[in-house]
Each structure stands twice: as structure tokens, then as C-alpha cells.
Amino acid sequence: MKKPNSFTKTFVAALLLSVVTVGCASTASKEGTGEYIDDSVVTTKVISAIFSDPELKSAEINVETFKGVVQLSGFVSSKASIDRASRVASGVNGVTSVKNDLRLK
């Protein structure tokens, strides 16, 4: 078997580096790995904050996060709950803005 020369080693190393770099990079419509993990943490914190709030007793609130922007969707029983969910989500560390798509039952 032939031993790889330095050009081959360099080419393979550059190829692997470019795949890792491109695979983890973010774009306007796609998150990088670090951002995905950060958004998962933000989503978990928002869900916890909503379900810990005594005024929001709905299990029908869905939370998604993309690049710090939280989207709330689902159903609640009052307009006050819609507003309260936005305020609670906005208060979570890491949330840059909230898109509230909650609807009344």
C-alpha cells in the first residue's frame, strides 16, 4: 500500500476542516450548532417560566425559538393570558423578541 504524500494529507485536512466549518455555520435561515443549543436552552427556560406562572394554566402553549426569537402558538382561555405569556417569555434571559401567535379557545 502506498503511503500518502504531504499534498494528499494537506488536501484531506483542508477538506475535513471545510466540511466542519460549513456544517456548523449559520445562515439567515439555518442555525449553527451553537445557536441551536442556545435556542434549545431558551425554549426550555420559556416553557418553564410559562408553566410556573400561576396565571397561565394552559398546557396548550407551544414554544419555538430561532436565533433568540421566541414564537408562541396554541390556545389560551383569555386575552389577558395571551398578553401575560408574551410578558413572561420576554423576561427570559436570551430572548431577543417574541412573536405571539396564541389564539383564544
Phi and psi in radians as a Rosetta constraint file:
Dihedral C 1 N 2 CA 2 C 2 CIRCULARHARMONIC -1.376 0.35
Dihedral N 2 CA 2 C 2 N 3 CIRCULARHARMONIC 2.480 0.35
Dihedral C 2 N 3 CA 3 C 3 CIRCULARHARMONIC -1.474 0.35
Dihedral N 3 CA 3 C 3 N 4 CIRCULARHARMONIC 2.307 0.35
Dihedral C 3 N 4 CA 4 C 4 CIRCULARHARMONIC -1.125 0.35
Dihedral N 4 CA 4 C 4 N 5 CIRCULARHARMONIC 2.421 0.35
Dihedral C 4 N 5 CA 5 C 5 CIRCULARHARMONIC -1.461 0.35
Dihedral N 5 CA 5 C 5 N 6 CIRCULARHARMONIC 3.065 0.35
Dihedral C 5 N 6 CA 6 C 6 CIRCULARHARMONIC -1.156 0.35
Dihedral N 6 CA 6 C 6 N 7 CIRCULARHARMONIC -0.574 0.35
Dihedral C 6 N 7 CA 7 C 7 CIRCULARHARMONIC -1.108 0.35
Dihedral N 7 CA 7 C 7 N 8 CIRCULARHARMONIC -0.776 0.35
Dihedral C 7 N 8 CA 8 C 8 CIRCULARHARMONIC -1.093 0.35
Dihedral N 8 CA 8 C 8 N 9 CIRCULARHARMONIC -0.765 0.35
Dihedral C 8 N 9 CA 9 C 9 CIRCULARHARMONIC -1.087 0.35
Dihedral N 9 CA 9 C 9 N 10 CIRCULARHARMONIC -0.771 0.35
Dihedral C 9 N 10 CA 10 C 10 CIRCULARHARMONIC -1.126 0.35
Dihedral N 10 CA 10 C 10 N 11 CIRCULARHARMONIC -0.757 0.35
Dihedral C 10 N 11 CA 11 C 11 CIRCULARHARMONIC -1.074 0.35
Dihedral N 11 CA 11 C 11 N 12 CIRCULARHARMONIC -0.809 0.35
Dihedral C 11 N 12 CA 12 C 12 CIRCULARHARMONIC -1.118 0.35
Dihedral N 12 CA 12 C 12 N 13 CIRCULARHARMONIC -0.738 0.35
Dihedral C 12 N 13 CA 13 C 13 CIRCULARHARMONIC -1.089 0.35
Dihedral N 13 CA 13 C 13 N 14 CIRCULARHARMONIC -0.759 0.35
Dihedral C 13 N 14 CA 14 C 14 CIRCULARHARMONIC -1.139 0.35
Dihedral N 14 CA 14 C 14 N 15 CIRCULARHARMONIC -0.697 0.35
Dihedral C 14 N 15 CA 15 C 15 CIRCULARHARMONIC -1.109 0.35
Dihedral N 15 CA 15 C 15 N 16 CIRCULARHARMONIC -0.808 0.35
Dihedral C 15 N 16 CA 16 C 16 CIRCULARHARMONIC -1.095 0.35
Dihedral N 16 CA 16 C 16 N 17 CIRCULARHARMONIC -0.727 0.35
Dihedral C 16 N 17 CA 17 C 17 CIRCULARHARMONIC -1.105 0.35
Dihedral N 17 CA 17 C 17 N 18 CIRCULARHARMONIC -0.730 0.35
Dihedral C 17 N 18 CA 18 C 18 CIRCULARHARMONIC -1.179 0.35
Dihedral N 18 CA 18 C 18 N 19 CIRCULARHARMONIC -0.647 0.35
Dihedral C 18 N 19 CA 19 C 19 CIRCULARHARMONIC -1.136 0.35
Dihedral N 19 CA 19 C 19 N 20 CIRCULARHARMONIC -0.773 0.35
Dihedral C 19 N 20 CA 20 C 20 CIRCULARHARMONIC -1.137 0.35
Dihedral N 20 CA 20 C 20 N 21 CIRCULARHARMONIC -0.768 0.35
Dihedral C 20 N 21 CA 21 C 21 CIRCULARHARMONIC -1.145 0.35
Dihedral N 21 CA 21 C 21 N 22 CIRCULARHARMONIC -0.825 0.35
Dihedral C 21 N 22 CA 22 C 22 CIRCULARHARMONIC -1.207 0.35
Dihedral N 22 CA 22 C 22 N 23 CIRCULARHARMONIC -0.668 0.35
Dihedral C 22 N 23 CA 23 C 23 CIRCULARHARMONIC -1.148 0.35
Dihedral N 23 CA 23 C 23 N 24 CIRCULARHARMONIC -0.459 0.35
Dihedral C 23 N 24 CA 24 C 24 CIRCULARHARMONIC -1.800 0.35
Dihedral N 24 CA 24 C 24 N 25 CIRCULARHARMONIC -0.073 0.35
Dihedral C 24 N 25 CA 25 C 25 CIRCULARHARMONIC -1.364 0.35
Dihedral N 25 CA 25 C 25 N 26 CIRCULARHARMONIC 2.631 0.35
Dihedral C 25 N 26 CA 26 C 26 CIRCULARHARMONIC -1.762 0.35
Dihedral N 26 CA 26 C 26 N 27 CIRCULARHARMONIC 2.712 0.35
Dihedral C 26 N 27 CA 27 C 27 CIRCULARHARMONIC -2.243 0.35
Dihedral N 27 CA 27 C 27 N 28 CIRCULARHARMONIC -3.076 0.35
Dihedral C 27 N 28 CA 28 C 28 CIRCULARHARMONIC -1.119 0.35
Dihedral N 28 CA 28 C 28 N 29 CIRCULARHARMONIC -0.499 0.35
Dihedral C 28 N 29 CA 29 C 29 CIRCULARHARMONIC -1.979 0.35
Dihedral N 29 CA 29 C 29 N 30 CIRCULARHARMONIC 0.021 0.35
Dihedral C 29 N 30 CA 30 C 30 CIRCULARHARMONIC -2.398 0.35
Dihedral N 30 CA 30 C 30 N 31 CIRCULARHARMONIC 2.368 0.35
Dihedral C 30 N 31 CA 31 C 31 CIRCULARHARMONIC -1.491 0.35
Dihedral N 31 CA 31 C 31 N 32 CIRCULARHARMONIC 2.628 0.35
Dihedral C 31 N 32 CA 32 C 32 CIRCULARHARMONIC -1.399 0.35
Dihedral N 32 CA 32 C 32 N 33 CIRCULARHARMONIC 2.988 0.35
Dihedral C 32 N 33 CA 33 C 33 CIRCULARHARMONIC -1.034 0.35
Dihedral N 33 CA 33 C 33 N 34 CIRCULARHARMONIC -0.815 0.35
Dihedral C 33 N 34 CA 34 C 34 CIRCULARHARMONIC -1.091 0.35
Dihedral N 34 CA 34 C 34 N 35 CIRCULARHARMONIC -0.720 0.35
Dihedral C 34 N 35 CA 35 C 35 CIRCULARHARMONIC -1.155 0.35
Dihedral N 35 CA 35 C 35 N 36 CIRCULARHARMONIC -0.657 0.35
Dihedral C 35 N 36 CA 36 C 36 CIRCULARHARMONIC -1.076 0.35
Dihedral N 36 CA 36 C 36 N 37 CIRCULARHARMONIC -0.772 0.35
Dihedral C 36 N 37 CA 37 C 37 CIRCULARHARMONIC -1.133 0.35
Dihedral N 37 CA 37 C 37 N 38 CIRCULARHARMONIC -0.768 0.35
Dihedral C 37 N 38 CA 38 C 38 CIRCULARHARMONIC -1.038 0.35
Dihedral N 38 CA 38 C 38 N 39 CIRCULARHARMONIC -0.775 0.35
Dihedral C 38 N 39 CA 39 C 39 CIRCULARHARMONIC -1.153 0.35
Dihedral N 39 CA 39 C 39 N 40 CIRCULARHARMONIC -0.592 0.35
Dihedral C 39 N 40 CA 40 C 40 CIRCULARHARMONIC -1.122 0.35
Dihedral N 40 CA 40 C 40 N 41 CIRCULARHARMONIC -0.696 0.35
Dihedral C 40 N 41 CA 41 C 41 CIRCULARHARMONIC -1.157 0.35
Dihedral N 41 CA 41 C 41 N 42 CIRCULARHARMONIC -0.764 0.35
Dihedral C 41 N 42 CA 42 C 42 CIRCULARHARMONIC -1.074 0.35
Dihedral N 42 CA 42 C 42 N 43 CIRCULARHARMONIC -0.780 0.35
Dihedral C 42 N 43 CA 43 C 43 CIRCULARHARMONIC -1.017 0.35
Dihedral N 43 CA 43 C 43 N 44 CIRCULARHARMONIC -0.795 0.35
Dihedral C 43 N 44 CA 44 C 44 CIRCULARHARMONIC -1.086 0.35
Dihedral N 44 CA 44 C 44 N 45 CIRCULARHARMONIC -0.740 0.35
Dihedral C 44 N 45 CA 45 C 45 CIRCULARHARMONIC -1.139 0.35
Dihedral N 45 CA 45 C 45 N 46 CIRCULARHARMONIC -0.701 0.35
Dihedral C 45 N 46 CA 46 C 46 CIRCULARHARMONIC -1.155 0.35
Dihedral N 46 CA 46 C 46 N 47 CIRCULARHARMONIC -0.787 0.35
Dihedral C 46 N 47 CA 47 C 47 CIRCULARHARMONIC -1.024 0.35
Dihedral N 47 CA 47 C 47 N 48 CIRCULARHARMONIC -0.791 0.35
Dihedral C 47 N 48 CA 48 C 48 CIRCULARHARMONIC -1.071 0.35
Dihedral N 48 CA 48 C 48 N 49 CIRCULARHARMONIC -0.763 0.35
Dihedral C 48 N 49 CA 49 C 49 CIRCULARHARMONIC -1.135 0.35
Dihedral N 49 CA 49 C 49 N 50 CIRCULARHARMONIC -0.700 0.35
Dihedral C 49 N 50 CA 50 C 50 CIRCULARHARMONIC -1.163 0.35
Dihedral N 50 CA 50 C 50 N 51 CIRCULARHARMONIC -0.804 0.35
Dihedral C 50 N 51 CA 51 C 51 CIRCULARHARMONIC -1.320 0.35
Dihedral N 51 CA 51 C 51 N 52 CIRCULARHARMONIC -0.293 0.35
Dihedral C 51 N 52 CA 52 C 52 CIRCULARHARMONIC -1.485 0.35
Dihedral N 52 CA 52 C 52 N 53 CIRCULARHARMONIC -0.278 0.35
Dihedral C 52 N 53 CA 53 C 53 CIRCULARHARMONIC -1.335 0.35
Dihedral N 53 CA 53 C 53 N 54 CIRCULARHARMONIC 2.159 0.35
Dihedral C 53 N 54 CA 54 C 54 CIRCULARHARMONIC -1.152 0.35
Dihedral N 54 CA 54 C 54 N 55 CIRCULARHARMONIC -0.384 0.35
Dihedral C 54 N 55 CA 55 C 55 CIRCULARHARMONIC -1.433 0.35
Dihedral N 55 CA 55 C 55 N 56 CIRCULARHARMONIC -0.295 0.35
Dihedral C 55 N 56 CA 56 C 56 CIRCULARHARMONIC -1.924 0.35
Dihedral N 56 CA 56 C 56 N 57 CIRCULARHARMONIC 1.655 0.35
Dihedral C 56 N 57 CA 57 C 57 CIRCULARHARMONIC -1.891 0.35
Dihedral N 57 CA 57 C 57 N 58 CIRCULARHARMONIC 0.660 0.35
Dihedral C 57 N 58 CA 58 C 58 CIRCULARHARMONIC -1.909 0.35
Dihedral N 58 CA 58 C 58 N 59 CIRCULARHARMONIC 2.266 0.35
Dihedral C 58 N 59 CA 59 C 59 CIRCULARHARMONIC -1.603 0.35
Dihedral N 59 CA 59 C 59 N 60 CIRCULARHARMONIC 0.120 0.35
Dihedral C 59 N 60 CA 60 C 60 CIRCULARHARMONIC -1.799 0.35
Dihedral N 60 CA 60 C 60 N 61 CIRCULARHARMONIC 0.468 0.35
Dihedral C 60 N 61 CA 61 C 61 CIRCULARHARMONIC -1.835 0.35
Dihedral N 61 CA 61 C 61 N 62 CIRCULARHARMONIC 2.117 0.35
Dihedral C 61 N 62 CA 62 C 62 CIRCULARHARMONIC -1.790 0.35
Dihedral N 62 CA 62 C 62 N 63 CIRCULARHARMONIC 2.485 0.35
Dihedral C 62 N 63 CA 63 C 63 CIRCULARHARMONIC -2.211 0.35
Dihedral N 63 CA 63 C 63 N 64 CIRCULARHARMONIC 2.256 0.35
Dihedral C 63 N 64 CA 64 C 64 CIRCULARHARMONIC -2.300 0.35
Dihedral N 64 CA 64 C 64 N 65 CIRCULARHARMONIC 2.558 0.35
Dihedral C 64 N 65 CA 65 C 65 CIRCULARHARMONIC -2.287 0.35
Dihedral N 65 CA 65 C 65 N 66 CIRCULARHARMONIC 2.364 0.35
Dihedral C 65 N 66 CA 66 C 66 CIRCULARHARMONIC -2.402 0.35
Dihedral N 66 CA 66 C 66 N 67 CIRCULARHARMONIC 1.986 0.35
Dihedral C 66 N 67 CA 67 C 67 CIRCULARHARMONIC 0.937 0.35
Dihedral N 67 CA 67 C 67 N 68 CIRCULARHARMONIC 0.737 0.35
Dihedral C 67 N 68 CA 68 C 68 CIRCULARHARMONIC 1.493 0.35
Dihedral N 68 CA 68 C 68 N 69 CIRCULARHARMONIC -0.164 0.35
Dihedral C 68 N 69 CA 69 C 69 CIRCULARHARMONIC -1.587 0.35
Dihedral N 69 CA 69 C 69 N 70 CIRCULARHARMONIC 2.085 0.35
Dihedral C 69 N 70 CA 70 C 70 CIRCULARHARMONIC -1.664 0.35
Dihedral N 70 CA 70 C 70 N 71 CIRCULARHARMONIC 2.319 0.35
Dihedral C 70 N 71 CA 71 C 71 CIRCULARHARMONIC -1.993 0.35
Dihedral N 71 CA 71 C 71 N 72 CIRCULARHARMONIC 2.156 0.35
Dihedral C 71 N 72 CA 72 C 72 CIRCULARHARMONIC -1.778 0.35
Dihedral N 72 CA 72 C 72 N 73 CIRCULARHARMONIC 2.340 0.35
Dihedral C 72 N 73 CA 73 C 73 CIRCULARHARMONIC -2.512 0.35
Dihedral N 73 CA 73 C 73 N 74 CIRCULARHARMONIC 2.874 0.35
Dihedral C 73 N 74 CA 74 C 74 CIRCULARHARMONIC 2.142 0.35
Dihedral N 74 CA 74 C 74 N 75 CIRCULARHARMONIC -2.771 0.35
Dihedral C 74 N 75 CA 75 C 75 CIRCULARHARMONIC -2.252 0.35
Dihedral N 75 CA 75 C 75 N 76 CIRCULARHARMONIC 2.437 0.35
Dihedral C 75 N 76 CA 76 C 76 CIRCULARHARMONIC -2.331 0.35
Dihedral N 76 CA 76 C 76 N 77 CIRCULARHARMONIC 2.967 0.35
Dihedral C 76 N 77 CA 77 C 77 CIRCULARHARMONIC -1.601 0.35
Dihedral N 77 CA 77 C 77 N 78 CIRCULARHARMONIC -0.192 0.35
Dihedral C 77 N 78 CA 78 C 78 CIRCULARHARMONIC -2.629 0.35
Dihedral N 78 CA 78 C 78 N 79 CIRCULARHARMONIC 2.796 0.35
Dihedral C 78 N 79 CA 79 C 79 CIRCULARHARMONIC -1.107 0.35
Dihedral N 79 CA 79 C 79 N 80 CIRCULARHARMONIC -0.620 0.35
Dihedral C 79 N 80 CA 80 C 80 CIRCULARHARMONIC -1.077 0.35
Dihedral N 80 CA 80 C 80 N 81 CIRCULARHARMONIC -0.639 0.35
Dihedral C 80 N 81 CA 81 C 81 CIRCULARHARMONIC -1.189 0.35
Dihedral N 81 CA 81 C 81 N 82 CIRCULARHARMONIC -0.625 0.35
Dihedral C 81 N 82 CA 82 C 82 CIRCULARHARMONIC -1.079 0.35
Dihedral N 82 CA 82 C 82 N 83 CIRCULARHARMONIC -0.851 0.35
Dihedral C 82 N 83 CA 83 C 83 CIRCULARHARMONIC -1.140 0.35
Dihedral N 83 CA 83 C 83 N 84 CIRCULARHARMONIC -0.730 0.35
Dihedral C 83 N 84 CA 84 C 84 CIRCULARHARMONIC -1.106 0.35
Dihedral N 84 CA 84 C 84 N 85 CIRCULARHARMONIC -0.732 0.35
Dihedral C 84 N 85 CA 85 C 85 CIRCULARHARMONIC -1.064 0.35
Dihedral N 85 CA 85 C 85 N 86 CIRCULARHARMONIC -0.693 0.35
Dihedral C 85 N 86 CA 86 C 86 CIRCULARHARMONIC -1.106 0.35
Dihedral N 86 CA 86 C 86 N 87 CIRCULARHARMONIC -0.785 0.35
Dihedral C 86 N 87 CA 87 C 87 CIRCULARHARMONIC -1.110 0.35
Dihedral N 87 CA 87 C 87 N 88 CIRCULARHARMONIC -0.752 0.35
Dihedral C 87 N 88 CA 88 C 88 CIRCULARHARMONIC -1.109 0.35
Dihedral N 88 CA 88 C 88 N 89 CIRCULARHARMONIC -0.803 0.35
Dihedral C 88 N 89 CA 89 C 89 CIRCULARHARMONIC -1.112 0.35
Dihedral N 89 CA 89 C 89 N 90 CIRCULARHARMONIC -0.698 0.35
Dihedral C 89 N 90 CA 90 C 90 CIRCULARHARMONIC -1.089 0.35
Dihedral N 90 CA 90 C 90 N 91 CIRCULARHARMONIC -0.509 0.35
Dihedral C 90 N 91 CA 91 C 91 CIRCULARHARMONIC -1.395 0.35
Dihedral N 91 CA 91 C 91 N 92 CIRCULARHARMONIC -0.082 0.35
Dihedral C 91 N 92 CA 92 C 92 CIRCULARHARMONIC -1.435 0.35
Dihedral N 92 CA 92 C 92 N 93 CIRCULARHARMONIC 2.346 0.35
Dihedral C 92 N 93 CA 93 C 93 CIRCULARHARMONIC -1.078 0.35
Dihedral N 93 CA 93 C 93 N 94 CIRCULARHARMONIC 2.263 0.35
Dihedral C 93 N 94 CA 94 C 94 CIRCULARHARMONIC 1.810 0.35
Dihedral N 94 CA 94 C 94 N 95 CIRCULARHARMONIC -0.227 0.35
Dihedral C 94 N 95 CA 95 C 95 CIRCULARHARMONIC -1.461 0.35
Dihedral N 95 CA 95 C 95 N 96 CIRCULARHARMONIC 2.140 0.35
Dihedral C 95 N 96 CA 96 C 96 CIRCULARHARMONIC -1.601 0.35
Dihedral N 96 CA 96 C 96 N 97 CIRCULARHARMONIC -0.585 0.35
Dihedral C 96 N 97 CA 97 C 97 CIRCULARHARMONIC -2.811 0.35
Dihedral N 97 CA 97 C 97 N 98 CIRCULARHARMONIC 2.919 0.35
Dihedral C 97 N 98 CA 98 C 98 CIRCULARHARMONIC -2.231 0.35
Dihedral N 98 CA 98 C 98 N 99 CIRCULARHARMONIC 2.269 0.35
Dihedral C 98 N 99 CA 99 C 99 CIRCULARHARMONIC -1.845 0.35
Dihedral N 99 CA 99 C 99 N 100 CIRCULARHARMONIC 2.015 0.35
Dihedral C 99 N 100 CA 100 C 100 CIRCULARHARMONIC -1.788 0.35
Dihedral N 100 CA 100 C 100 N 101 CIRCULARHARMONIC 1.893 0.35
Dihedral C 100 N 101 CA 101 C 101 CIRCULARHARMONIC -1.946 0.35
Dihedral N 101 CA 101 C 101 N 102 CIRCULARHARMONIC 0.448 0.35
Dihedral C 101 N 102 CA 102 C 102 CIRCULARHARMONIC -1.205 0.35
Dihedral N 102 CA 102 C 102 N 103 CIRCULARHARMONIC 2.565 0.35
Dihedral C 102 N 103 CA 103 C 103 CIRCULARHARMONIC -2.193 0.35
Dihedral N 103 CA 103 C 103 N 104 CIRCULARHARMONIC 2.695 0.35
Dihedral C 103 N 104 CA 104 C 104 CIRCULARHARMONIC -1.375 0.35
Dihedral N 104 CA 104 C 104 N 105 CIRCULARHARMONIC 2.493 0.35
